[in-house]
C-alpha cells in the first residue's frame, strides 16, 4: 500500500527504543510508541485519508549530537491509552519502553516496517505548510507533521 504523498511525520524516539522497535516489527508486525500529543495524532489521522504515512525518526537520547534522521517506518494509526497503557497490553510495546519511567500515555501511535536508513540531516525537513526547511540548528522535540520529503 502506498503512503500519503504529501505528508509525513518527523519524530524523536530514543535510539534504544528504535533498535528494539525494529525487532518488534519483525516479530509482531508493528511497534507502538506512547505520547501525550493526542491532538497531533487526531489531526494526522484526519489528514491521511486512511493511508499509511511515512515516519522519519531522529534517534534522541543517543551518545552523539548528530542532527540526522536515521530511521524510517510507516505510521498506520493510533489508539487511545487505557489508564495510560496500550489497550493490547505489552504486545506491541518494547520491553525497554515499559521500564522507561515515563508514566502515563494519552495515545499510542503504531508503526510498521521500522528500519535504519542512510542519514538525512534534520535541517533538510520542512514543517507541513512551511515555506522553508527547518535549518541547521533544528532538533525535533516531539512528533510533528511535515511535508513529505
C-alpha positions as CSV (number, residue, x, y, z in Angstrom):
1,X,0.0,0.0,0.0
2,X,1.3,3.4,-0.9
3,X,1.7,6.1,1.7
4,X,0.1,9.5,1.7
5,X,2.1,11.5,-0.9
6,X,2.1,15.0,0.7
7,X,2.6,14.5,4.5
8,X,5.0,12.6,6.7
9,X,5.8,12.5,10.4
10,X,9.1,13.5,12.0
11,X,9.6,12.2,15.5
12,X,12.4,11.9,18.0
13,X,12.5,8.5,19.7
14,X,15.3,7.2,22.0
15,X,17.9,5.2,20.0
16,X,17.4,2.1,22.1
17,X,13.7,2.1,21.5
18,X,14.2,2.3,17.7
19,X,16.5,-0.7,17.7
20,X,14.1,-2.7,19.8
21,X,11.2,-1.4,17.7
22,X,12.8,-2.8,14.6
23,X,12.8,-6.2,16.2
24,X,9.2,-5.8,17.4
25,X,8.1,-5.0,13.8
26,X,9.9,-8.1,12.6
27,X,8.3,-10.4,15.2
28,X,4.9,-8.7,15.9
29,X,4.3,-6.8,12.7
30,X,4.3,-3.4,14.4
31,X,5.5,-1.4,17.4
32,X,3.6,1.2,19.4
33,X,5.2,4.4,20.8
34,X,3.4,6.3,23.6
35,X,2.8,10.0,23.6
36,X,0.7,12.7,25.2
37,X,0.4,14.6,21.8
38,X,-3.1,13.2,21.2
39,X,-4.2,16.3,19.3
40,X,-1.4,15.9,16.7
41,X,-2.3,12.3,16.0
42,X,-6.0,13.0,15.7
43,X,-5.1,15.8,13.2
44,X,-2.8,13.4,11.3
45,X,-5.4,10.7,11.1
46,X,-7.9,13.3,9.7
47,X,-5.3,14.4,7.1
48,X,-4.1,11.0,5.9
49,X,-7.4,9.6,4.5
50,X,-6.7,6.1,5.8
51,X,-3.3,5.9,4.1
52,X,-0.2,5.0,5.9
53,X,2.2,7.9,6.5
54,X,6.0,7.7,6.3
55,X,7.7,8.4,9.6
56,X,11.2,9.8,9.8
57,X,12.9,9.2,13.1
58,X,15.5,11.2,14.9
59,X,17.4,9.0,17.4
60,X,17.1,11.0,20.6
61,X,18.9,10.3,23.8
62,X,21.9,8.9,21.9
63,X,25.6,9.4,22.6
64,X,26.1,11.6,19.5
65,X,24.9,15.1,18.8
66,X,24.3,14.4,15.2
67,X,21.2,16.1,13.9
68,X,20.1,13.5,11.5
69,X,17.2,11.2,10.7
70,X,18.5,7.7,10.6
71,X,15.3,5.5,10.8
72,X,12.2,5.3,8.8
73,X,8.9,3.5,9.2
74,X,5.2,3.6,8.3
75,X,2.6,5.2,10.6
76,X,-0.6,3.1,10.4
77,X,-2.7,4.7,13.1
78,X,-3.1,5.5,16.8
79,X,-5.1,4.0,19.7
80,X,-6.3,5.7,22.9
81,X,-4.5,4.7,26.0
82,X,-6.4,2.8,28.7
83,X,-5.3,4.0,32.1
84,X,-2.1,5.2,30.4
85,X,-1.4,1.9,28.8
86,X,-1.8,0.4,25.3
87,X,-5.1,-1.4,25.0
88,X,-3.3,-4.6,23.8
89,X,-1.2,-4.6,26.9
90,X,2.5,-5.2,26.2
91,X,2.1,-6.9,22.9
92,X,3.3,-4.0,20.7
93,X,5.3,-2.2,23.3
94,X,9.1,-2.5,23.5
95,X,10.2,-4.0,26.8
96,X,12.5,-1.1,27.1
97,X,9.6,1.4,26.9
98,X,7.8,-0.4,29.7
99,X,10.6,0.4,32.0
100,X,11.4,3.9,30.9
101,X,9.7,5.6,33.9
102,X,7.8,8.0,31.6
103,X,4.4,7.0,33.1
104,X,1.0,7.7,31.6
105,X,0.4,8.0,27.8
106,X,-2.7,9.5,26.2
107,X,-2.3,7.6,22.9
108,X,-0.1,5.1,21.3
109,X,1.0,5.6,17.7
110,X,1.7,2.5,15.7
111,X,4.4,1.9,13.2
112,X,5.2,-0.9,10.8
113,X,8.4,-1.6,8.7
114,X,10.7,0.3,11.1
115,X,14.3,0.2,9.7
116,X,17.5,2.1,9.5
117,X,18.2,4.4,6.5
118,X,21.1,6.4,5.3
119,X,21.3,9.6,7.5
120,X,19.3,12.7,6.4
121,X,20.1,16.0,8.2
122,X,17.1,17.2,10.2
123,X,17.8,20.6,8.6
124,X,16.5,19.2,5.3
125,X,13.0,18.7,6.6
126,X,10.2,21.2,6.4
127,X,7.0,21.6,8.6
128,X,3.7,21.0,6.8
129,X,2.7,24.2,5.1
130,X,6.1,25.9,5.8
131,X,7.9,27.8,3.1
132,X,11.5,26.7,4.0
133,X,13.4,23.9,5.7
134,X,14.0,23.8,9.4
135,X,17.7,24.8,9.2
136,X,21.0,23.6,10.7
137,X,20.2,24.2,14.4
138,X,16.8,22.4,14.4
139,X,16.3,19.5,16.8
140,X,12.9,17.9,16.9
141,X,11.4,17.9,20.5
142,X,8.3,15.9,19.7
143,X,6.4,14.4,16.9
144,X,5.4,16.8,14.1
145,X,3.7,16.7,10.8
146,X,6.0,17.6,7.9
147,X,6.0,17.9,4.2
148,X,6.8,14.6,2.6
149,X,10.5,14.9,1.5
